[in-house]
Amino acid sequence: MAFSEQAAGVYAITVTPFHPDGRVDAASLDRSTDFYLQSGVTGLTVLGVMGEAPKLDAQESIALVRQVVKRAGATPVIVGVTAPGFAPMRTLAREAMDAGAAGVMIAPPHTLRSDDQVVAYYRQASEAIGSDVPFALQDYPLAFSVVMTAEILRRIVTDNPSCKMLKLEDWPGLEKISAVRKLEADGRMRRISILTGNGGMFLDFEFERGSDGAMTGYAFPDMLVDLVTLSKSGQRDKAHDLFDAHLPLIRYEQQPGVGLAVRKYLLQKRGVIASDAQRNPGSALTATARAEVDYLLSRVARHDPRARL
């Protein structure tokens, strides 16, 4: 069930739930998968940046993939396979596809310095995992320190037919969406799916610029689904009103360093995961921070009853 250039909607970046002692919480993993599906998402993405993928060993990673894919049924699952070398990337990618994943996501290593190196890296990555494996290109310079212009993205997409999606998390990224869509309109680049991240911070305008939706992990994926639906149906003011109500909480959750702790705390309060624990090295919210999140929830609840926790 491979994803295509037409992938759209909301692909939820899932968290990896842990017990307080660091063990993977299989029951919460099933419950969170059910939660995302009930929220109306189009697909799921596991082992992403916010999924604490580097903290899992190889056996845990593929076990998680198999569990989520089985639970998700017909819903496509994309697997983050970014690794220091191509051998572990290929192993996880092939095992994930054998388990029924829809494709994989690959981020560039921070060691890349030139445009040609970036283009060559993705060509080699595609060869390593196999040209039959569709992949999403993760453009997230804030995390990976690799800047890719629209022209570099065009070269990567042109060189690799198996590149079907761009997960765009550049900041600012609105003009990049427009630039990529212009390259497509001018016939210089084939069309690909564009899903955006950054916790949804700019989703209100990203859809209007030409994105196909979101691939992010905000703790209210059901709101993101509603936002994309409203935007797609042309209800611009309603979409922005909904977004504006959630924006302070989105902003708080997107803080570097503690963002995952906020997200897990919110998901725990929503009854999705049993514990907000992270596997070490990780961070935890102070009592003051938890009180701030609770206050923001109370404000969101004035406009969206889903925040009444």
Rosetta blueprint (number, residue, H / E / L):
1 M L
2 A L
3 F L
4 S L
5 E L
6 Q L
7 A L
8 A L
9 G E
10 V E
11 Y E
12 A E
13 I E
14 T L
15 V L
16 T L
17 P L
18 F E
19 H L
20 P L
21 D L
22 G L
23 R L
24 V E
25 D L
26 A H
27 A H
28 S H
29 L H
30 D H
31 R H
32 S H
33 T H
34 D H
35 F H
36 Y H
37 L H
38 Q H
39 S L
40 G L
41 V L
42 T L
43 G E
44 L E
45 T E
46 V E
47 L L
48 G L
49 V H
50 M H
51 G H
52 E L
53 A H
54 P H
55 K H
56 L L
57 D L
58 A H
59 Q H
60 E H
61 S H
62 I H
63 A H
64 L H
65 V H
66 R H
67 Q H
68 V H
69 V H
70 K H
71 R H
72 A H
73 G L
74 A L
75 T L
76 P L
77 V E
78 I E
79 V E
80 G E
81 V L
82 T L
83 A L
84 P L
85 G L
86 F H
87 A H
88 P H
89 M H
90 R H
91 T H
92 L H
93 A H
94 R H
95 E H
96 A H
97 M H
98 D H
99 A H
100 G L
101 A L
102 A L
103 G E
104 V E
105 M E
106 I E
107 A L
108 P L
109 P L
110 H L
111 T L
112 L L
113 R L
114 S L
115 D H
116 D H
117 Q H
118 V H
119 V H
120 A H
121 Y H
122 Y H
123 R H
124 Q H
125 A H
126 S H
127 E H
128 A H
129 I H
130 G L
131 S L
132 D L
133 V L
134 P L
135 F E
136 A E
137 L E
138 Q E
139 D E
140 Y L
141 P H
142 L H
143 A H
144 F H
145 S L
146 V L
147 V L
148 M L
149 T L
150 A H
151 E H
152 I H
153 L H
154 R H
155 R H
156 I H
157 V H
158 T H
159 D H
160 N L
161 P L
162 S L
163 C E
164 K E
165 M E
166 L E
167 K E
168 L E
169 E L
170 D L
171 W L
172 P L
173 G L
174 L H
175 E H
176 K H
177 I H
178 S H
179 A H
180 V H
181 R H
182 K H
183 L H
184 E H
185 A H
186 D L
187 G L
188 R L
189 M L
190 R L
191 R L
192 I L
193 S E
194 I E
195 L E
196 T E
197 G L
198 N H
199 G H
200 G H
201 M L
202 F L
203 L H
204 D H
205 F H
206 E H
207 F H
208 E H
209 R H
210 G L
211 S L
212 D L
213 G E
214 A E
215 M E
216 T E
217 G L
218 Y L
219 A L
220 F L
221 P H
222 D H
223 M H
224 L H
225 V H
226 D H
227 L H
228 V H
229 T H
230 L H
231 S H
232 K H
233 S L
234 G L
235 Q L
236 R H
237 D H
238 K H
239 A H
240 H H
241 D H
242 L H
243 F H
244 D H
245 A H
246 H H
247 L H
248 P H
249 L H
250 I H
251 R H
252 Y H
253 E H
254 Q L
255 Q L
256 P L
257 G L
258 V L
259 G H
260 L H
261 A H
262 V H
263 R H
264 K H
265 Y H
266 L H
267 L H
268 Q H
269 K H
270 R L
271 G L
272 V L
273 I L
274 A L
275 S L
276 D L
277 A L
278 Q L
279 R L
280 N L
281 P L
282 G L
283 S L
284 A L
285 L L
286 T L
287 A H
288 T H
289 A H
290 R H
291 A H
292 E H
293 V H
294 D H
295 Y H
296 L H
297 L H
298 S H
299 R H
300 V H
301 A L
302 R L
303 H L
304 D L
305 P H
306 R H
307 A H
308 R L
309 L L
